[in-house]
Amino acid sequence: MKRILITGASGFIGSFLVEEGLRRGWEVMAAVRPSSDKRWLQDPNIRFVELNFGNEADLQKKLSAAGRFDYVIHNAGSTKEPNRERYFAANFENTKRFADALRKEGLAPDKFLYVSSLAAVGPTQYDHVLKPGQAPRPVTFYGESKLASEEYLASLSDFTWAAVQPTAVFGPREKGIYLAIKLAAKGWAFQIGTQPQRLSFIYVKDLVNLMYAALLHGHSGKRYLVTDGKSYASTEVSKAVEAVTNRRAIQLKVPLSLVRIVAGVSEIAGKIKGEVPPLNREKLPELAAESWICDMSETFGDLHFQPQYDLYSGMEETIQWYKNNRWL
């Protein structure tokens, strides 16, 4: 039986990774924090370990006690932080400490899969397509911190790793794109900026299957772009919602200058609550980017993978789940 350690296991993507490992009959250890919400991790076959990525000595002790894993998926990270220093602490420094602890304890797995982001590559111009291996140009601190993690792993000569760089991920349990889906279901669709955009998405079940394919077939040291291979206009999230709910949404283009003001107000409200809001000024260069379209031929070829969902078929399952769980 294969052994796999999954970090960030209690979150949206992490919980699906755990379910897929169990479905394959593998021994799954879920790395969580003491404060983690385990509502999606109720299977009695899941083993748990609490890892403190900020303390290398504690990491080494806990990992040594857990023993060697065949595979590690490092899914833990942060998409919302107040500044560059905190992004690098959560994404780069924790990844470096984790990889170092595995190496020092002689516990390096057969494959360490790093869950990076398409933000590490950065967007491109409207009539361009992101290519595998092209020079990265992240436009946010988040993207920079993910790129720094990839580059650190690439510097290690004694560590077998690969990275996936997912675009926007949607599906049951997701709370970011959910806000746009909820508004569209109520008849309102807001577009950021007045310029046309080409967006990419991937449904969570396809992403998880692609990640397991990367464990089995991914080339060591390679970074894989991850989308469903299609190109979507910025109006298509609401159109996918319309197709499921049969309720037409009013399309509103919001000028970027106004979005920036709203994001600033949102940040002030967030500071009062002690949290970073989903809409903040640091994220605007990604949200307003012209194109996130990728050439997926290398990813699909190397990993022997083809998506089973597009935005429309994935949205059907997603909305049904939101309704069943009273999110809509």
C-alpha positions as a printed NumPy array, in Angstrom:
array([[  0.   ,   0.   ,   0.   ],
       [  1.289,   3.447,  -0.967],
       [  1.694,   6.022,   1.794],
       [  0.917,   9.672,   1.091],
       [  1.178,  12.799,   3.242],
       [ -1.094,  15.703,   2.249],
       [ -0.578,  19.145,   3.767],
       [ -3.353,  21.721,   3.851],
       [ -5.66 ,  18.698,   4.059],
       [ -8.623,  20.385,   5.709],
       [ -9.12 ,  22.992,   2.977],
       [-11.08 ,  22.976,  -0.269],
       [ -8.535,  21.248,  -2.536],
       [ -6.84 ,  19.352,   0.299],
       [-10.014,  17.566,   1.366],
       [-10.574,  16.324,  -2.212],
       [ -6.944,  15.136,  -2.344],
       [ -7.525,  13.128,   0.842],
       [-10.694,  11.537,  -0.581],
       [ -8.896,  10.541,  -3.775],
       [ -6.031,   8.934,  -1.851],
       [ -8.496,   6.883,   0.182],
       [-10.411,   5.92 ,  -2.974],
       [ -7.173,   4.53 ,  -4.392],
       [ -6.676,   2.399,  -1.268],
       [ -3.604,   4.317,  -0.127],
       [ -2.656,   5.085,   3.457],
       [ -3.443,   8.783,   3.792],
       [ -2.004,  11.025,   6.475],
       [ -3.622,  14.45 ,   6.628],
       [ -1.425,  17.263,   7.915],
       [ -3.54 ,  19.852,   9.743],
       [ -3.211,  22.62 ,  12.301],
       [ -4.667,  22.397,  15.822],
       [ -7.278,  24.973,  14.766],
       [ -8.196,  23.257,  11.469],
       [-11.862,  22.594,  10.704],
       [-12.097,  18.841,   9.995],
       [-15.691,  18.779,   8.756],
       [-14.607,  17.369,   5.354],
       [-12.229,  14.826,   6.915],
       [-14.585,  12.419,   8.672],
       [-13.454,   9.106,   7.129],
       [-12.18 ,   6.885,   9.969],
       [ -9.302,   5.66 ,   7.781],
       [ -7.674,   9.103,   7.704],
       [ -4.607,   9.461,   9.906],
       [ -3.777,  12.906,  11.219],
       [ -0.603,  14.75 ,  12.097],
       [ -0.3  ,  18.333,  13.332],
       [  2.667,  20.019,  11.628],
       [  4.08 ,  23.398,  12.615],
       [  5.76 ,  24.662,   9.449],
       [  7.22 ,  27.586,  11.37 ],
       [  9.398,  25.353,  13.559],
       [ 11.916,  23.121,  11.76 ],
       [ 12.891,  21.165,  14.892],
       [  9.251,  20.326,  15.584],
       [  8.742,  19.45 ,  11.926],
       [ 11.685,  17.044,  11.986],
       [ 10.402,  15.411,  15.186],
       [  6.837,  14.917,  13.856],
       [  7.978,  13.736,  10.423],
       [ 10.466,  11.297,  11.948],
       [  7.696,   9.822,  14.106],
       [  5.388,   9.491,  11.076],
       [  8.008,   7.668,   8.983],
       [  8.751,   7.86 ,   5.279],
       [  5.999,   8.446,   2.718],
       [  6.029,   7.328,  -0.907],
       [  4.477,  10.65 ,  -1.929],
       [  4.013,  14.076,  -0.4  ],
       [  1.608,  16.697,  -1.765],
       [  2.455,  20.074,  -0.256],
       [ -0.864,  21.845,  -0.642],
       [ -0.616,  24.113,   2.426],
       [ -0.161,  27.796,   1.703],
       [ -1.87 ,  31.134,   1.882],
       [ -3.677,  33.161,  -0.801],
       [ -4.542,  36.123,   1.433],
       [ -1.918,  38.029,   3.434],
       [ -1.541,  41.724,   4.296],
       [  1.963,  42.228,   2.843],
       [  4.897,  40.694,   0.935],
       [  6.693,  39.565,   4.095],
       [  3.71 ,  37.532,   5.271],
       [  3.209,  35.944,   1.82 ],
       [  6.839,  34.829,   1.765],
       [  6.616,  33.521,   5.347],
       [  3.511,  31.439,   4.579],
       [  4.434,  30.156,   1.133],
       [  8.207,  30.281,   0.604],
       [  9.763,  29.944,   4.068],
       [  7.361,  27.194,   5.181],
       [  7.962,  25.22 ,   1.975],
       [ 11.742,  25.571,   2.372],
       [ 11.578,  24.455,   6.006],
       [  9.358,  21.479,   5.096],
       [ 11.598,  20.254,   2.264],
       [ 14.71 ,  20.724,   4.412],
       [ 13.175,  18.751,   7.302],
       [ 12.338,  15.829,   4.995],
       [ 15.892,  15.833,   3.587],
       [ 17.641,  16.097,   6.96 ],
       [ 15.604,  13.22 ,   8.401],
       [ 16.317,  11.024,   5.368],
       [ 12.593,  10.972,   4.578],
       [ 12.606,  12.407,   1.054],
       [  9.654,  10.784,  -0.78 ],
       [  9.647,   9.21 ,  -4.225],
       [  7.897,  12.4  ,  -5.423],
       [  7.261,  15.7  ,  -3.646],
       [  4.456,  17.547,  -5.455],
       [  4.369,  21.265,  -4.79 ],
       [  1.005,  22.974,  -5.286],
       [  2.057,  26.28 ,  -6.772],
       [ -0.149,  28.6  ,  -8.821],
       [ -0.496,  30.06 , -12.297],
       [  0.143,  33.341, -10.457],
       [  3.799,  32.244, -10.239],
       [  3.96 ,  32.479, -14.044],
       [  1.842,  35.619, -14.314],
       [ -0.728,  36.617, -16.95 ],
       [ -0.101,  37.505, -20.577],
       [ -1.537,  39.811, -23.235],
       [ -5.029,  39.239, -24.639],
       [ -3.898,  37.614, -27.901],
       [ -1.088,  35.572, -26.294],
       [ -0.986,  32.122, -24.66 ],
       [  1.162,  31.104, -21.683],
       [  3.67 ,  28.433, -22.735],
       [  5.402,  25.762, -20.633],
       [  8.809,  26.92 , -19.444],
       [  8.385,  30.559, -20.432],
       [ 10.013,  33.261, -18.301],
       [  7.782,  33.907, -15.261],
       [  6.468,  37.41 , -14.589],
       [  4.26 ,  37.299, -11.487],
       [  2.266,  40.475, -10.833],
       [  1.456,  39.964,  -7.14 ],
       [  3.363,  39.179,  -3.94 ],
       [  1.432,  35.907,  -3.824],
       [  2.779,  34.918,  -7.236],
       [  6.298,  35.975,  -6.279],
       [  6.194,  33.838,  -3.114],
       [  5.031,  30.774,  -5.056],
       [  7.754,  31.315,  -7.67 ],
       [ 10.399,  31.625,  -4.929],
       [  9.286,  28.239,  -3.551],
       [  9.571,  26.621,  -6.993],
       [ 13.053,  28.078,  -7.446],
       [ 14.207,  26.807,  -4.059],
       [ 13.029,  23.284,  -4.895],
       [ 14.783,  23.571,  -8.259],
       [ 18.04 ,  24.357,  -6.422],
       [ 17.996,  21.006,  -4.571],
       [ 20.012,  18.266,  -6.237],
       [ 18.974,  15.519,  -3.781],
       [ 15.206,  15.968,  -3.854],
       [ 12.706,  14.581,  -6.393],
       [  9.941,  17.092,  -6.936],
       [  7.466,  18.478,  -9.456],
       [  5.046,  21.393,  -9.28 ],
       [  1.549,  22.063, -10.537],
       [  0.519,  25.636, -11.384],
       [ -3.288,  25.667, -11.259],
       [ -5.417,  28.469, -12.627],
       [ -8.659,  29.44 , -10.826],
       [-10.158,  26.321,  -9.232],
       [-13.88 ,  25.945,  -8.576],
       [-16.141,  23.262,  -7.176],
       [-17.995,  22.146,  -4.052],
       [-16.65 ,  23.634,  -0.771],
       [-14.878,  26.524,  -2.58 ],
       [-15.432,  29.994,  -1.045],
       [-13.731,  32.46 ,  -3.454],
       [-15.439,  32.075,  -6.84 ],
       [-18.499,  31.089,  -4.775],
       [-19.144,  34.794,  -4.148],
       [-19.436,  35.457,  -7.912],
       [-21.616,  32.356,  -8.316],
       [-23.897,  33.472,  -5.477],
       [-24.349,  36.924,  -7.041],
       [-24.996,  35.442, -10.496],
       [-27.584,  33.092,  -9.002],
       [-29.324,  36.2  ,  -7.659],
       [-29.225,  37.865, -11.092],
       [-26.105,  40.036, -10.876],
       [-22.798,  39.553, -12.702],
       [-19.929,  41.997, -12.179],
       [-16.899,  42.201, -14.483],
       [-13.69 ,  43.813, -13.268],
       [-12.611,  46.51 , -15.727],
       [-14.046,  47.406, -19.107],
       [-11.549,  45.549, -21.309],
       [-12.204,  42.022, -22.655],
       [-10.477,  39.166, -20.82 ],
       [ -9.627,  35.552, -21.635],
       [ -9.887,  33.439, -18.489],
       [ -9.112,  29.827, -17.621],
       [-10.569,  27.502, -14.992],
       [-10.329,  23.933, -13.766],
       [-12.89 ,  21.922, -11.838],
       [-11.59 ,  20.569,  -8.534],
       [-12.132,  16.882,  -9.409],
       [-10.07 ,  17.275, -12.598],
       [ -7.356,  19.127, -10.679],
       [ -7.099,  16.36 ,  -8.085],
       [ -6.91 ,  13.619, -10.718],
       [ -4.257,  15.621, -12.57 ],
       [ -2.228,  15.951,  -9.368],
       [ -2.254,  12.196,  -8.762],
       [ -1.222,  11.748, -12.406],
       [  1.663,  14.133, -11.7  ],
       [  2.766,  11.945,  -8.775],
       [  2.838,   8.887, -11.01 ],
       [  3.965,  10.329, -14.365],
       [  5.316,  13.831, -13.743],
       [  8.942,  14.454, -14.666],
       [ 11.201,  15.42 , -11.783],
       [ 11.893,  19.147, -11.627],
       [  9.114,  20.047, -14.031],
       [  6.439,  22.705, -13.453],
       [  3.069,  21.934, -15.021],
       [  0.575,  24.56 , -16.165],
       [ -2.927,  23.504, -15.073],
       [ -6.213,  24.527, -16.731],
       [ -8.985,  22.558, -18.439],
       [ -7.456,  23.601, -21.767],
       [-10.285,  25.956, -22.743],
       [-10.594,  29.732, -23.096],
       [-13.473,  31.575, -21.428],
       [-14.713,  35.153, -21.707],
       [-15.129,  37.06 , -18.453],
       [-18.91 ,  36.745, -18.79 ],
       [-18.914,  32.963, -18.818],
       [-18.971,  32.246, -15.076],
       [-22.363,  33.936, -14.885],
       [-23.462,  32.26 , -18.128],
       [-22.562,  28.86 , -16.653],
       [-24.616,  29.744, -13.574],
       [-27.502,  30.863, -15.817],
       [-27.377,  27.534, -17.659],
       [-27.937,  25.693, -14.369],
       [-30.362,  28.04 , -12.593],
       [-32.294,  29.233, -15.679],
       [-32.093,  32.755, -14.224],
       [-30.546,  35.434, -16.413],
       [-27.943,  37.671, -14.755],
       [-27.521,  41.365, -15.538],
       [-23.938,  41.978, -16.748],
       [-22.254,  45.05 , -15.226],
       [-18.765,  46.222, -16.192],
       [-17.134,  48.026, -13.264],
       [-14.277,  50.413, -14.176],
       [-10.971,  49.434, -12.606],
       [-10.703,  52.814, -10.834],
       [-13.979,  52.114,  -9.023],
       [-12.967,  48.527,  -8.206],
       [ -9.771,  49.918,  -6.657],
       [-11.795,  52.197,  -4.383],
       [-14.097,  49.328,  -3.356],
       [-11.058,  47.123,  -2.684],
       [ -9.557,  49.865,  -0.483],
       [-12.758,  50.156,   1.543],
       [-12.878,  46.36 ,   1.79 ],
       [ -9.333,  46.353,   3.183],
       [-10.259,  48.909,   5.864],
       [-13.249,  46.79 ,   6.881],
       [-10.989,  43.746,   6.894],
       [ -8.495,  45.415,   9.235],
       [-11.28 ,  46.135,  11.696],
       [-12.304,  42.468,  11.578],
       [ -8.684,  41.272,  11.667],
       [ -8.824,  39.544,   8.261],
       [ -7.693,  40.054,   4.652],
       [-10.735,  40.345,   2.314],
       [-10.917,  38.334,  -0.96 ],
       [-11.089,  41.618,  -2.921],
       [ -7.993,  43.684,  -2.11 ],
       [ -5.765,  46.048,  -4.1  ],
       [ -2.83 ,  43.628,  -4.162],
       [ -4.942,  41.103,  -6.12 ],
       [ -6.197,  43.567,  -8.743],
       [ -3.381,  43.015, -11.309],
       [ -4.39 ,  39.321, -11.42 ],
       [ -8.14 ,  39.947, -11.435],
       [ -7.898,  42.533, -14.233],
       [ -5.307,  40.67 , -16.352],
       [ -6.003,  40.301, -20.085],
       [ -5.301,  36.59 , -20.499],
       [ -4.674,  33.49 , -18.385],
       [ -4.902,  31.057, -21.309],
       [ -2.311,  28.261, -21.373],
       [ -0.874,  25.837, -23.894],
       [ -1.757,  22.565, -22.155],
       [ -0.233,  20.122, -24.66 ],
       [  2.83 ,  19.333, -22.497],
       [  0.843,  18.858, -19.272],
       [ -1.755,  16.58 , -20.863],
       [  0.906,  14.639, -22.781],
       [  3.382,  14.078, -19.932],
       [  0.694,  13.188, -17.408],
       [ -1.5  ,  11.057, -19.749],
       [ -4.412,  13.188, -18.614],
       [ -7.558,  14.659, -20.15 ],
       [-10.074,  16.789, -18.203],
       [-13.541,  15.316, -17.757],
       [-15.243,  18.645, -17.01 ],
       [-15.447,  22.157, -18.431],
       [-16.773,  25.288, -16.722],
       [-20.375,  24.432, -17.596],
       [-20.469,  20.76 , -16.555],
       [-18.433,  21.48 , -13.404],
       [-20.773,  24.338, -12.524],
       [-23.756,  21.993, -12.645],
       [-22.284,  19.777,  -9.902],
       [-21.013,  22.773,  -7.964],
       [-24.378,  24.55 ,  -7.786],
       [-26.156,  21.348,  -6.882],
       [-23.722,  20.894,  -3.982],
       [-24.195,  24.527,  -2.874],
       [-27.957,  24.006,  -2.887],
       [-27.77 ,  20.702,  -1.028],
       [-25.612,  22.327,   1.649],
       [-27.756,  25.496,   1.812],
       [-24.999,  27.779,   0.512],
       [-27.461,  28.903,  -2.209]])
